[in-house]
Amino acid sequence: MTATESQTEVQPADAPEERPALEIPEPLPLQPEDPPRVGEFWLRGRLGANAAGYLYTASDEAGRNVVVAMMTEGSADDAAARDRFVYAVDDLPEDAVLGHNDSDDDDLALWVAVGPIREDDGSSAASDERLIAERRGEEILSAVLMDRIPQIGKLRGPEFRHYWESRRRPGLFRIWPLPWPNALRPASRWALAFALLTMALIMALAVFLAWLLFRHAQPLEPEPVIPTPTNTATVTITPTTPPPGTGSTSPSITVSPSPVPTGLPTTLPTGSIPTATNPGDKF
């Protein structure tokens, strides 16, 4: 082989080609009505929603990433819709269901965690696991809504609509232990600390301004009456300026209550009974 010949690297024909990973859109932020946690999974964002329920991306304390499907308050109050949710979950492979709540809790919305999903490292395998989990969650909610059942016969009359489709808020949930502060990220912890420090500074500034405003305040007029040790009190009435044409002013009045006399007997003498002085009195 001469130096002028180009050298190319030959790859084996049976080597699989790595296809590029699909770009999966980021989940939407959680809304105030969304639960921060269901079971042992912390919700991170919304993936989708319909009248039957919501899809969330979530993870647990061990770092497992899952997709959580949760019923709305309207579908959770329908016994038939709850049964369809349970049947759809039972049809999934056993290794795909990583957690769910008890179907006997009639006051709570049913939810299920579907996975597993590996960390997003940019590979096609990670994106495939994410898409498979989302598709399974959509199938569960579609089974509740019954929107993928094939139509039998011709379309006649009005369209079918569930009576609970207008109640699309997330269903009732129970959180124990409380989510705060475990769900906070480092950035959220700094924001919370900064907010608490700002509130403390504002309160301290308000107290300082109140002290500056009222430190030279005059005492109340008139001053409160405080009895002396001799059981006397003096009340002074300040004279006011009389109207024009009158020649009198309000004098100062001093009130000195007499002390209680001492030395008087506290009991009546015994041995004598007072008699009636009126001759007409009879017993």
PyRosetta script that sets phi, psi and omega in degrees:
from pyrosetta import init, pose_from_sequence

init()
pose = pose_from_sequence("MTATESQTEVQPADAPEERPALEIPEPLPLQPEDPPRVGEFWLRGRLGANAAGYLYTASDEAGRNVVVAMMTEGSADDAAARDRFVYAVDDLPEDAVLGHNDSDDDDLALWVAVGPIREDDGSSAASDERLIAERRGEEILSAVLMDRIPQIGKLRGPEFRHYWESRRRPGLFRIWPLPWPNALRPASRWALAFALLTMALIMALAVFLAWLLFRHAQPLEPEPVIPTPTNTATVTITPTTPPPGTGSTSPSITVSPSPVPTGLPTTLPTGSIPTATNPGDKF")
pose.set_psi(1, 125.9)
pose.set_omega(1, -178.9)
pose.set_phi(2, -83.9)
pose.set_psi(2, 169.7)
pose.set_omega(2, -178.8)
pose.set_phi(3, -73.2)
pose.set_psi(3, -20.8)
pose.set_omega(3, -178.5)
pose.set_phi(4, -80.3)
pose.set_psi(4, -13.5)
pose.set_omega(4, -179.8)
pose.set_phi(5, -78.4)
pose.set_psi(5, 137.1)
pose.set_omega(5, -179.8)
pose.set_phi(6, -79.7)
pose.set_psi(6, 137.6)
pose.set_omega(6, 179.5)
pose.set_phi(7, -102.7)
pose.set_psi(7, 123.8)
pose.set_omega(7, 179.0)
pose.set_phi(8, -118.4)
pose.set_psi(8, 147.1)
pose.set_omega(8, 179.5)
pose.set_phi(9, -85.9)
pose.set_psi(9, 124.5)
pose.set_omega(9, -177.6)
pose.set_phi(10, -98.9)
pose.set_psi(10, 123.9)
pose.set_omega(10, 177.9)
pose.set_phi(11, -99.2)
pose.set_psi(11, 148.1)
pose.set_omega(11, 178.0)
pose.set_phi(12, -63.5)
pose.set_psi(12, 147.0)
pose.set_omega(12, -175.3)
pose.set_phi(13, -70.1)
pose.set_psi(13, -26.4)
pose.set_omega(13, -176.2)
pose.set_phi(14, -89.6)
pose.set_psi(14, 6.1)
pose.set_omega(14, 180.0)
pose.set_phi(15, -73.7)
pose.set_psi(15, 126.1)
pose.set_omega(15, -179.0)
pose.set_phi(16, -71.7)
pose.set_psi(16, 141.4)
pose.set_omega(16, 178.2)
pose.set_phi(17, -89.6)
pose.set_psi(17, 130.7)
pose.set_omega(17, 178.8)
pose.set_phi(18, -77.6)
pose.set_psi(18, 114.4)
pose.set_omega(18, 179.7)
pose.set_phi(19, -80.1)
pose.set_psi(19, 151.5)
pose.set_omega(19, -179.0)
pose.set_phi(20, -67.5)
pose.set_psi(20, 147.4)
pose.set_omega(20, 179.8)
pose.set_phi(21, -72.8)
pose.set_psi(21, 144.1)
pose.set_omega(21, 177.2)
pose.set_phi(22, -72.3)
pose.set_psi(22, 142.0)
pose.set_omega(22, 178.1)
pose.set_phi(23, -83.6)
pose.set_psi(23, 112.6)
pose.set_omega(23, -179.3)
pose.set_phi(24, -96.4)
pose.set_psi(24, 128.0)
pose.set_omega(24, -179.2)
pose.set_phi(25, -65.3)
pose.set_psi(25, 149.6)
pose.set_omega(25, 179.1)
pose.set_phi(26, -70.5)
pose.set_psi(26, 146.5)
pose.set_omega(26, 179.2)
pose.set_phi(27, -68.6)
pose.set_psi(27, 156.0)
pose.set_omega(27, 176.9)
pose.set_phi(28, -77.2)
pose.set_psi(28, 154.0)
pose.set_omega(28, 179.4)
pose.set_phi(29, -65.0)
pose.set_psi(29, 155.5)
pose.set_omega(29, 176.1)
pose.set_phi(30, -69.7)
pose.set_psi(30, 146.9)
pose.set_omega(30, 176.7)
pose.set_phi(31, -93.9)
pose.set_psi(31, 162.4)
pose.set_omega(31, -179.1)
pose.set_phi(32, -57.9)
pose.set_psi(32, -29.5)
pose.set_omega(32, -178.7)
pose.set_phi(33, -82.5)
pose.set_psi(33, -8.6)
pose.set_omega(33, -180.0)
pose.set_phi(34, -75.1)
pose.set_psi(34, 143.0)
pose.set_omega(34, 176.8)
pose.set_phi(35, -71.8)
pose.set_psi(35, 138.8)
pose.set_omega(35, 176.1)
pose.set_phi(36, -73.4)
pose.set_psi(36, -21.6)
pose.set_omega(36, -176.2)
pose.set_phi(37, -154.6)
pose.set_psi(37, 139.9)
pose.set_omega(37, 170.6)
pose.set_phi(38, -129.4)
pose.set_psi(38, 123.6)
pose.set_omega(38, -175.7)
pose.set_phi(39, 62.1)
pose.set_psi(39, -128.6)
pose.set_omega(39, 178.5)
pose.set_phi(40, -99.8)
pose.set_psi(40, 12.8)
pose.set_omega(40, -175.4)
pose.set_phi(41, -111.0)
pose.set_psi(41, 130.1)
pose.set_omega(41, 176.4)
pose.set_phi(42, -92.2)
pose.set_psi(42, 124.5)
pose.set_omega(42, -179.2)
pose.set_phi(43, -77.6)
pose.set_psi(43, 140.3)
pose.set_omega(43, -176.7)
pose.set_phi(44, -114.0)
pose.set_psi(44, -29.4)
pose.set_omega(44, -178.7)
pose.set_phi(45, -176.7)
pose.set_psi(45, 167.7)
pose.set_omega(45, 179.3)
pose.set_phi(46, -91.1)
pose.set_psi(46, 137.7)
pose.set_omega(46, 175.6)
pose.set_phi(47, -106.3)
pose.set_psi(47, -27.0)
pose.set_omega(47, -178.8)
pose.set_phi(48, 178.4)
pose.set_psi(48, 169.8)
pose.set_omega(48, -178.8)
pose.set_phi(49, -161.1)
pose.set_psi(49, 150.5)
pose.set_omega(49, 169.1)
pose.set_phi(50, -148.6)
pose.set_psi(50, -169.3)
pose.set_omega(50, -176.6)
pose.set_phi(51, -67.3)
pose.set_psi(51, -21.8)
pose.set_omega(51, -177.9)
pose.set_phi(52, -85.3)
pose.set_psi(52, -30.6)
pose.set_omega(52, -177.5)
pose.set_phi(53, 176.1)
pose.set_psi(53, -168.4)
pose.set_omega(53, -176.1)
pose.set_phi(54, -126.0)
pose.set_psi(54, 152.5)
pose.set_omega(54, 172.4)
pose.set_phi(55, -113.3)
pose.set_psi(55, 128.3)
pose.set_omega(55, -179.1)
pose.set_phi(56, -124.6)
pose.set_psi(56, 150.1)
pose.set_omega(56, 165.7)
pose.set_phi(57, -93.9)
pose.set_psi(57, 136.5)
pose.set_omega(57, -172.0)
pose.set_phi(58, -148.0)
pose.set_psi(58, 169.3)
pose.set_omega(58, 176.4)
pose.set_phi(59, -153.6)
pose.set_psi(59, 157.1)
pose.set_omega(59, 179.4)
pose.set_phi(60, -107.7)
pose.set_psi(60, -176.1)
pose.set_omega(60, -178.3)
pose.set_phi(61, -65.7)
pose.set_psi(61, -26.4)
pose.set_omega(61, 179.7)
pose.set_phi(62, -80.9)
pose.set_psi(62, -4.9)
pose.set_omega(62, 179.2)
pose.set_phi(63, 91.6)
pose.set_psi(63, 9.3)
pose.set_omega(63, 177.8)
pose.set_phi(64, -76.9)
pose.set_psi(64, 129.4)
pose.set_omega(64, 177.6)
pose.set_phi(65, -96.4)
pose.set_psi(65, 133.6)
pose.set_omega(65, -177.5)
pose.set_phi(66, -140.4)
pose.set_psi(66, 172.1)
pose.set_omega(66, 171.0)
pose.set_phi(67, -115.5)
pose.set_psi(67, 124.8)
pose.set_omega(67, -177.4)
pose.set_phi(68, -104.3)
pose.set_psi(68, 126.7)
pose.set_omega(68, 172.9)
pose.set_phi(69, -105.5)
pose.set_psi(69, 125.3)
pose.set_omega(69, -175.7)
pose.set_phi(70, -132.6)
pose.set_psi(70, 140.5)
pose.set_omega(70, -177.0)
pose.set_phi(71, -77.6)
pose.set_psi(71, 156.2)
pose.set_omega(71, 172.3)
pose.set_phi(72, -80.9)
pose.set_psi(72, 171.1)
pose.set_omega(72, 179.9)
pose.set_phi(73, -67.8)
pose.set_psi(73, -30.2)
pose.set_omega(73, 178.9)
pose.set_phi(74, -70.8)
pose.set_psi(74, -48.7)
pose.set_omega(74, -179.9)
pose.set_phi(75, -70.0)
pose.set_psi(75, -30.4)
pose.set_omega(75, -180.0)
pose.set_phi(76, -69.1)
pose.set_psi(76, -22.9)
pose.set_omega(76, 178.7)
pose.set_phi(77, -85.8)
pose.set_psi(77, -4.4)
pose.set_omega(77, -179.6)
pose.set_phi(78, -100.3)
pose.set_psi(78, 119.5)
pose.set_omega(78, -177.7)
pose.set_phi(79, -63.5)
pose.set_psi(79, -38.7)
pose.set_omega(79, 179.8)
pose.set_phi(80, -66.8)
pose.set_psi(80, -38.6)
pose.set_omega(80, 178.0)
pose.set_phi(81, -65.8)
pose.set_psi(81, -37.6)
pose.set_omega(81, 177.5)
pose.set_phi(82, -64.9)
pose.set_psi(82, -39.3)
pose.set_omega(82, 177.4)
pose.set_phi(83, -63.9)
pose.set_psi(83, -40.9)
pose.set_omega(83, 178.9)
pose.set_phi(84, -64.9)
pose.set_psi(84, -36.2)
pose.set_omega(84, 176.6)
pose.set_phi(85, -62.4)
pose.set_psi(85, -45.2)
pose.set_omega(85, -178.5)
pose.set_phi(86, -65.3)
pose.set_psi(86, -41.9)
pose.set_omega(86, 179.6)
pose.set_phi(87, -63.6)
pose.set_psi(87, -39.5)
pose.set_omega(87, 179.3)
pose.set_phi(88, -66.4)
pose.set_psi(88, -36.1)
pose.set_omega(88, 177.4)
pose.set_phi(89, -69.0)
pose.set_psi(89, -38.2)
pose.set_omega(89, 179.4)
pose.set_phi(90, -66.1)
pose.set_psi(90, -25.7)
pose.set_omega(90, 179.3)
pose.set_phi(91, -76.4)
pose.set_psi(91, -12.8)
pose.set_omega(91, 179.8)
pose.set_phi(92, -75.7)
pose.set_psi(92, 156.4)
pose.set_omega(92, 174.7)
pose.set_phi(93, -62.2)
pose.set_psi(93, 149.9)
pose.set_omega(93, -176.7)
pose.set_phi(94, -62.4)
pose.set_psi(94, -37.0)
pose.set_omega(94, -178.8)
pose.set_phi(95, -75.4)
pose.set_psi(95, -8.9)
pose.set_omega(95, -179.7)
pose.set_phi(96, -88.4)
pose.set_psi(96, -20.4)
pose.set_omega(96, -179.2)
pose.set_phi(97, -95.7)
pose.set_psi(97, 111.9)
pose.set_omega(97, -177.9)
pose.set_phi(98, -100.1)
pose.set_psi(98, -8.6)
pose.set_omega(98, 179.1)
pose.set_phi(99, 174.9)
pose.set_psi(99, 151.3)
pose.set_omega(99, 175.9)
pose.set_phi(100, -164.1)
pose.set_psi(100, 164.4)
pose.set_omega(100, 177.7)
pose.set_phi(101, -94.9)
pose.set_psi(101, 176.1)
pose.set_omega(101, -176.0)
pose.set_phi(102, -80.2)
pose.set_psi(102, 131.0)
pose.set_omega(102, -179.7)
pose.set_phi(103, -71.0)
pose.set_psi(103, -12.1)
pose.set_omega(103, 178.5)
pose.set_phi(104, -80.0)
pose.set_psi(104, -9.9)
pose.set_omega(104, 177.7)
pose.set_phi(105, -78.6)
pose.set_psi(105, 89.5)
pose.set_omega(105, -175.7)
pose.set_phi(106, -68.7)
pose.set_psi(106, -22.5)
pose.set_omega(106, -178.0)
pose.set_phi(107, -88.6)
pose.set_psi(107, -1.0)
pose.set_omega(107, -178.6)
pose.set_phi(108, -117.4)
pose.set_psi(108, 154.0)
pose.set_omega(108, 175.9)
pose.set_phi(109, -80.0)
pose.set_psi(109, 141.2)
pose.set_omega(109, 178.4)
pose.set_phi(110, -75.9)
pose.set_psi(110, 143.8)
pose.set_omega(110, 177.0)
pose.set_phi(111, -145.1)
pose.set_psi(111, 158.0)
pose.set_omega(111, 178.3)
pose.set_phi(112, -146.2)
pose.set_psi(112, 141.3)
pose.set_omega(112, 177.5)
pose.set_phi(113, -103.3)
pose.set_psi(113, 120.8)
pose.set_omega(113, -176.1)
pose.set_phi(114, -111.2)
pose.set_psi(114, 136.9)
pose.set_omega(114, -179.6)
pose.set_phi(115, -174.3)
pose.set_psi(115, -152.5)
pose.set_omega(115, -4.4)
pose.set_phi(116, -82.7)
pose.set_psi(116, 160.9)
pose.set_omega(116, 178.9)
pose.set_phi(117, -127.9)
pose.set_psi(117, 123.2)
pose.set_omega(117, 179.0)
pose.set_phi(118, -76.8)
pose.set_psi(118, 166.0)
pose.set_omega(118, 178.7)
pose.set_phi(119, -60.8)
pose.set_psi(119, 143.9)
pose.set_omega(119, -178.7)
pose.set_phi(120, -75.1)
pose.set_psi(120, 95.8)
pose.set_omega(120, 179.2)
pose.set_phi(121, -102.5)
pose.set_psi(121, 11.1)
pose.set_omega(121, 180.0)
pose.set_phi(122, 86.5)
pose.set_psi(122, 0.5)
pose.set_omega(122, -179.1)
pose.set_phi(123, -87.2)
pose.set_psi(123, 161.2)
pose.set_omega(123, 179.3)
pose.set_phi(124, -70.8)
pose.set_psi(124, -28.2)
pose.set_omega(124, 179.8)
pose.set_phi(125, -65.1)
pose.set_psi(125, -40.2)
pose.set_omega(125, 179.2)
pose.set_phi(126, -65.9)
pose.set_psi(126, -42.0)
pose.set_omega(126, 179.0)
pose.set_phi(127, -67.7)
pose.set_psi(127, -34.4)
pose.set_omega(127, 178.4)
pose.set_phi(128, -66.1)
pose.set_psi(128, -42.3)
pose.set_omega(128, 179.2)
pose.set_phi(129, -63.6)
pose.set_psi(129, -39.0)
pose.set_omega(129, 177.8)
pose.set_phi(130, -64.5)
pose.set_psi(130, -43.7)
pose.set_omega(130, -179.7)
pose.set_phi(131, -67.2)
pose.set_psi(131, -38.5)
pose.set_omega(131, 178.6)
pose.set_phi(132, -64.0)
pose.set_psi(132, -43.3)
pose.set_omega(132, 179.0)
pose.set_phi(133, -64.4)
pose.set_psi(133, -40.9)
pose.set_omega(133, 178.2)
pose.set_phi(134, -64.9)
pose.set_psi(134, -40.3)
pose.set_omega(134, -179.8)
pose.set_phi(135, -64.6)
pose.set_psi(135, -39.5)
pose.set_omega(135, 177.6)
pose.set_phi(136, -65.7)
pose.set_psi(136, -39.5)
pose.set_omega(136, 176.1)
pose.set_phi(137, -64.5)
pose.set_psi(137, -39.3)
pose.set_omega(137, 177.6)
pose.set_phi(138, -64.8)
pose.set_psi(138, -37.1)
pose.set_omega(138, 178.5)
pose.set_phi(139, -65.3)
pose.set_psi(139, -35.8)
pose.set_omega(139, 178.0)
pose.set_phi(140, -64.7)
pose.set_psi(140, -47.7)
pose.set_omega(140, 179.9)
pose.set_phi(141, -67.3)
pose.set_psi(141, -33.2)
pose.set_omega(141, 177.6)
pose.set_phi(142, -68.1)
pose.set_psi(142, -34.1)
pose.set_omega(142, 176.0)
pose.set_phi(143, -65.5)
pose.set_psi(143, -35.3)
pose.set_omega(143, 176.6)
pose.set_phi(144, -68.5)
pose.set_psi(144, -42.3)
pose.set_omega(144, -177.6)
pose.set_phi(145, -79.5)
pose.set_psi(145, -20.3)
pose.set_omega(145, -179.0)
pose.set_phi(146, 58.3)
pose.set_psi(146, 40.5)
pose.set_omega(146, -179.5)
pose.set_phi(147, -94.1)
pose.set_psi(147, -4.1)
pose.set_omega(147, 178.9)
pose.set_phi(148, -112.9)
pose.set_psi(148, 13.2)
pose.set_omega(148, 176.0)
pose.set_phi(149, -77.9)
pose.set_psi(149, 128.5)
pose.set_omega(149, -178.7)
pose.set_phi(150, -65.2)
pose.set_psi(150, 143.9)
pose.set_omega(150, -179.6)
pose.set_phi(151, -75.1)
pose.set_psi(151, 131.6)
pose.set_omega(151, 178.4)
pose.set_phi(152, -106.9)
pose.set_psi(152, 120.9)
pose.set_omega(152, -179.9)
pose.set_phi(153, 85.8)
pose.set_psi(153, -169.0)
pose.set_omega(153, -178.0)
pose.set_phi(154, -89.6)
pose.set_psi(154, 152.8)
pose.set_omega(154, 178.3)
pose.set_phi(155, -75.7)
pose.set_psi(155, 121.6)
pose.set_omega(155, 178.5)
pose.set_phi(156, -139.2)
pose.set_psi(156, 141.0)
pose.set_omega(156, 176.8)
pose.set_phi(157, 79.9)
pose.set_psi(157, -172.2)
pose.set_omega(157, -178.1)
pose.set_phi(158, -71.1)
pose.set_psi(158, 160.3)
pose.set_omega(158, 178.2)
pose.set_phi(159, -71.5)
pose.set_psi(159, 150.1)
pose.set_omega(159, 179.7)
pose.set_phi(160, -78.1)
pose.set_psi(160, 138.3)
pose.set_omega(160, 179.7)
pose.set_phi(161, -148.2)
pose.set_psi(161, 131.7)
pose.set_omega(161, 178.1)
pose.set_phi(162, -68.2)
pose.set_psi(162, 145.6)
pose.set_omega(162, -179.4)
pose.set_phi(163, -69.9)
pose.set_psi(163, -17.8)
pose.set_omega(163, -176.4)
pose.set_phi(164, -102.6)
pose.set_psi(164, 10.4)
pose.set_omega(164, -175.9)
pose.set_phi(165, -66.5)
pose.set_psi(165, -24.3)
pose.set_omega(165, -179.8)
pose.set_phi(166, -77.1)
pose.set_psi(166, -16.6)
pose.set_omega(166, -179.3)
pose.set_phi(167, -94.1)
pose.set_psi(167, 85.1)
pose.set_omega(167, -171.5)
pose.set_phi(168, -105.8)
pose.set_psi(168, 12.9)
pose.set_omega(168, 175.0)
pose.set_phi(169, -72.5)
pose.set_psi(169, 153.7)
pose.set_omega(169, 175.9)
pose.set_phi(170, -57.5)
pose.set_psi(170, 143.9)
pose.set_omega(170, -178.8)
pose.set_phi(171, -67.3)
pose.set_psi(171, 170.0)
pose.set_omega(171, -179.6)
pose.set_phi(172, -66.6)
pose.set_psi(172, 145.2)
pose.set_omega(172, -178.5)
pose.set_phi(173, -141.8)
pose.set_psi(173, 164.0)
pose.set_omega(173, 178.8)
pose.set_phi(174, -127.4)
pose.set_psi(174, 133.8)
pose.set_omega(174, -178.8)
pose.set_phi(175, -119.2)
pose.set_psi(175, 119.5)
pose.set_omega(175, 170.6)
pose.set_phi(176, -156.1)
pose.set_psi(176, 124.7)
pose.set_omega(176, 1.2)
pose.set_phi(177, -72.7)
pose.set_psi(177, 170.9)
pose.set_omega(177, -177.5)
pose.set_phi(178, -62.4)
pose.set_psi(178, 145.4)
pose.set_omega(178, -174.0)
pose.set_phi(179, -71.6)
pose.set_psi(179, -23.4)
pose.set_omega(179, -175.6)
pose.set_phi(180, -85.3)
pose.set_psi(180, 139.2)
pose.set_omega(180, -1.0)
pose.set_phi(181, -103.8)
pose.set_psi(181, 19.8)
pose.set_omega(181, -174.1)
pose.set_phi(182, -64.8)
pose.set_psi(182, -29.9)
pose.set_omega(182, -175.5)
pose.set_phi(183, -81.5)
pose.set_psi(183, -3.8)
pose.set_omega(183, -176.2)
pose.set_phi(184, -79.5)
pose.set_psi(184, 134.9)
pose.set_omega(184, 173.2)
pose.set_phi(185, -82.6)
pose.set_psi(185, 168.2)
pose.set_omega(185, 178.5)
pose.set_phi(186, -56.0)
pose.set_psi(186, -39.4)
pose.set_omega(186, 178.8)
pose.set_phi(187, -65.2)
pose.set_psi(187, -37.8)
pose.set_omega(187, 178.8)
pose.set_phi(188, -67.9)
pose.set_psi(188, -35.9)
pose.set_omega(188, 178.0)
pose.set_phi(189, -64.3)
pose.set_psi(189, -41.2)
pose.set_omega(189, 177.1)
pose.set_phi(190, -64.5)
pose.set_psi(190, -40.1)
pose.set_omega(190, 179.2)
pose.set_phi(191, -64.8)
pose.set_psi(191, -40.0)
pose.set_omega(191, 178.2)
pose.set_phi(192, -66.0)
pose.set_psi(192, -42.8)
pose.set_omega(192, 178.3)
pose.set_phi(193, -63.6)
pose.set_psi(193, -40.5)
pose.set_omega(193, 178.7)
pose.set_phi(194, -65.0)
pose.set_psi(194, -39.0)
pose.set_omega(194, 179.0)
pose.set_phi(195, -65.4)
pose.set_psi(195, -42.9)
pose.set_omega(195, 178.7)
pose.set_phi(196, -65.3)
pose.set_psi(196, -40.5)
pose.set_omega(196, 178.1)
pose.set_phi(197, -65.1)
pose.set_psi(197, -39.8)
pose.set_omega(197, 177.8)
pose.set_phi(198, -63.2)
pose.set_psi(198, -41.6)
pose.set_omega(198, 177.9)
pose.set_phi(199, -63.2)
pose.set_psi(199, -41.0)
pose.set_omega(199, 179.1)
pose.set_phi(200, -64.6)
pose.set_psi(200, -40.2)
pose.set_omega(200, 178.6)
pose.set_phi(201, -66.4)
pose.set_psi(201, -39.9)
pose.set_omega(201, 178.6)
pose.set_phi(202, -64.2)
pose.set_psi(202, -41.9)
pose.set_omega(202, 178.2)
pose.set_phi(203, -64.7)
pose.set_psi(203, -41.7)
pose.set_omega(203, 178.3)
pose.set_phi(204, -64.6)
pose.set_psi(204, -39.3)
pose.set_omega(204, 177.6)
pose.set_phi(205, -65.4)
pose.set_psi(205, -38.3)
pose.set_omega(205, 178.1)
pose.set_phi(206, -64.2)
pose.set_psi(206, -41.8)
pose.set_omega(206, 178.0)
pose.set_phi(207, -65.2)
pose.set_psi(207, -39.9)
pose.set_omega(207, 179.6)
pose.set_phi(208, -65.7)
pose.set_psi(208, -41.9)
pose.set_omega(208, 178.1)
pose.set_phi(209, -64.9)
pose.set_psi(209, -39.2)
pose.set_omega(209, 176.9)
pose.set_phi(210, -63.0)
pose.set_psi(210, -37.8)
pose.set_omega(210, 177.8)
pose.set_phi(211, -67.0)
pose.set_psi(211, -39.1)
pose.set_omega(211, 178.1)
pose.set_phi(212, -65.6)
pose.set_psi(212, -36.0)
pose.set_omega(212, -177.5)
pose.set_phi(213, -74.3)
pose.set_psi(213, -34.9)
pose.set_omega(213, -170.9)
pose.set_phi(214, -112.8)
pose.set_psi(214, 11.1)
pose.set_omega(214, -179.3)
pose.set_phi(215, -74.1)
pose.set_psi(215, -28.2)
pose.set_omega(215, 179.5)
pose.set_phi(216, -105.3)
pose.set_psi(216, 21.7)
pose.set_omega(216, -179.1)
pose.set_phi(217, -70.3)
pose.set_psi(217, 139.3)
pose.set_omega(217, 179.4)
pose.set_phi(218, -73.6)
pose.set_psi(218, 152.8)
pose.set_omega(218, 178.4)
pose.set_phi(219, -67.1)
pose.set_psi(219, 163.3)
pose.set_omega(219, -178.5)
pose.set_phi(220, -65.9)
pose.set_psi(220, 142.6)
pose.set_omega(220, 177.4)
pose.set_phi(221, -116.5)
pose.set_psi(221, 127.6)
pose.set_omega(221, -7.0)
pose.set_phi(222, -76.8)
pose.set_psi(222, 161.5)
pose.set_omega(222, 179.5)
pose.set_phi(223, -71.7)
pose.set_psi(223, 152.3)
pose.set_omega(223, 179.8)
pose.set_phi(224, -64.8)
pose.set_psi(224, 147.5)
pose.set_omega(224, -179.5)
pose.set_phi(225, -81.1)
pose.set_psi(225, 123.8)
pose.set_omega(225, -179.7)
pose.set_phi(226, -118.9)
pose.set_psi(226, 118.5)
pose.set_omega(226, 179.5)
pose.set_phi(227, -62.5)
pose.set_psi(227, 147.4)
pose.set_omega(227, 177.5)
pose.set_phi(228, -86.4)
pose.set_psi(228, 168.3)
pose.set_omega(228, 178.0)
pose.set_phi(229, -61.5)
pose.set_psi(229, -23.4)
pose.set_omega(229, 179.7)
pose.set_phi(230, -86.4)
pose.set_psi(230, 14.4)
pose.set_omega(230, 177.1)
pose.set_phi(231, 63.5)
pose.set_psi(231, 35.5)
pose.set_omega(231, 174.9)
pose.set_phi(232, -123.5)
pose.set_psi(232, 154.0)
pose.set_omega(232, 179.3)
pose.set_phi(233, -139.1)
pose.set_psi(233, 145.0)
pose.set_omega(233, -178.8)
pose.set_phi(234, -118.2)
pose.set_psi(234, 124.9)
pose.set_omega(234, 177.9)
pose.set_phi(235, -112.5)
pose.set_psi(235, 120.9)
pose.set_omega(235, -178.5)
pose.set_phi(236, -106.6)
pose.set_psi(236, 127.0)
pose.set_omega(236, 177.8)
pose.set_phi(237, -106.6)
pose.set_psi(237, 120.2)
pose.set_omega(237, -177.7)
pose.set_phi(238, -75.3)
pose.set_psi(238, 128.5)
pose.set_omega(238, 179.6)
pose.set_phi(239, -68.2)
pose.set_psi(239, 146.5)
pose.set_omega(239, 178.3)
pose.set_phi(240, -107.9)
pose.set_psi(240, 159.4)
pose.set_omega(240, -179.9)
pose.set_phi(241, -72.7)
pose.set_psi(241, 124.5)
pose.set_omega(241, -177.2)
pose.set_phi(242, -73.1)
pose.set_psi(242, 156.4)
pose.set_omega(242, 176.5)
pose.set_phi(243, -65.8)
pose.set_psi(243, 159.1)
pose.set_omega(243, 178.4)
pose.set_phi(244, -61.6)
pose.set_psi(244, 137.3)
pose.set_omega(244, 178.8)
pose.set_phi(245, 97.9)
pose.set_psi(245, -5.6)
pose.set_omega(245, 177.7)
pose.set_phi(246, -113.3)
pose.set_psi(246, 147.0)
pose.set_omega(246, -177.2)
pose.set_phi(247, -116.0)
pose.set_psi(247, 29.9)
pose.set_omega(247, -179.3)
pose.set_phi(248, -127.8)
pose.set_psi(248, 151.2)
pose.set_omega(248, 176.2)
pose.set_phi(249, -125.6)
pose.set_psi(249, 161.0)
pose.set_omega(249, 178.4)
pose.set_phi(250, -79.9)
pose.set_psi(250, 118.8)
pose.set_omega(250, -178.8)
pose.set_phi(251, -75.9)
pose.set_psi(251, 165.5)
pose.set_omega(251, 174.1)
pose.set_phi(252, -80.3)
pose.set_psi(252, 134.5)
pose.set_omega(252, -177.1)
pose.set_phi(253, -115.7)
pose.set_psi(253, 129.2)
pose.set_omega(253, 177.4)
pose.set_phi(254, -113.9)
pose.set_psi(254, 123.2)
pose.set_omega(254, -179.0)
pose.set_phi(255, -108.5)
pose.set_psi(255, 120.4)
pose.set_omega(255, 179.3)
pose.set_phi(256, -124.7)
pose.set_psi(256, 95.6)
pose.set_omega(256, 178.6)
pose.set_phi(257, -65.0)
pose.set_psi(257, 140.2)
pose.set_omega(257, -179.6)
pose.set_phi(258, -70.8)
pose.set_psi(258, 138.8)
pose.set_omega(258, 177.8)
pose.set_phi(259, -69.5)
pose.set_psi(259, 157.1)
pose.set_omega(259, 178.6)
pose.set_phi(260, -68.9)
pose.set_psi(260, 124.5)
pose.set_omega(260, -179.9)
pose.set_phi(261, -65.5)
pose.set_psi(261, 144.3)
pose.set_omega(261, -179.2)
pose.set_phi(262, -108.9)
pose.set_psi(262, 162.3)
pose.set_omega(262, 176.7)
pose.set_phi(263, 91.8)
pose.set_psi(263, -6.3)
pose.set_omega(263, 178.4)
pose.set_phi(264, -75.4)
pose.set_psi(264, 144.8)
pose.set_omega(264, 179.4)
pose.set_phi(265, -68.4)
pose.set_psi(265, 143.7)
pose.set_omega(265, -179.7)
pose.set_phi(266, -95.1)
pose.set_psi(266, -10.0)
pose.set_omega(266, 179.9)
pose.set_phi(267, -128.6)
pose.set_psi(267, 151.8)
pose.set_omega(267, 177.2)
pose.set_phi(268, -81.2)
pose.set_psi(268, 150.4)
pose.set_omega(268, 177.6)
pose.set_phi(269, -68.5)
pose.set_psi(269, 143.2)
pose.set_omega(269, -179.6)
pose.set_phi(270, -97.4)
pose.set_psi(270, 165.3)
pose.set_omega(270, 177.1)
pose.set_phi(271, 102.6)
pose.set_psi(271, -9.7)
pose.set_omega(271, 179.8)
pose.set_phi(272, -137.5)
pose.set_psi(272, 141.4)
pose.set_omega(272, 179.9)
pose.set_phi(273, -115.2)
pose.set_psi(273, 124.9)
pose.set_omega(273, 179.8)
pose.set_phi(274, -65.0)
pose.set_psi(274, 139.6)
pose.set_omega(274, -179.9)
pose.set_phi(275, -106.7)
pose.set_psi(275, 161.7)
pose.set_omega(275, -179.5)
pose.set_phi(276, -76.3)
pose.set_psi(276, 134.1)
pose.set_omega(276, 179.6)
pose.set_phi(277, -91.3)
pose.set_psi(277, -13.3)
pose.set_omega(277, -179.9)
pose.set_phi(278, -91.6)
pose.set_psi(278, 123.2)
pose.set_omega(278, -178.2)
pose.set_phi(279, -61.8)
pose.set_psi(279, -24.4)
pose.set_omega(279, -178.1)
pose.set_phi(280, -78.6)
pose.set_psi(280, -9.4)
pose.set_omega(280, -179.4)
pose.set_phi(281, -77.1)
pose.set_psi(281, 128.4)
pose.set_omega(281, 176.9)
pose.set_phi(282, -132.1)
pose.set_psi(282, 154.6)
pose.set_omega(282, 178.2)
pose.set_phi(283, -99.0)
pose.dump_pdb("model.pdb")
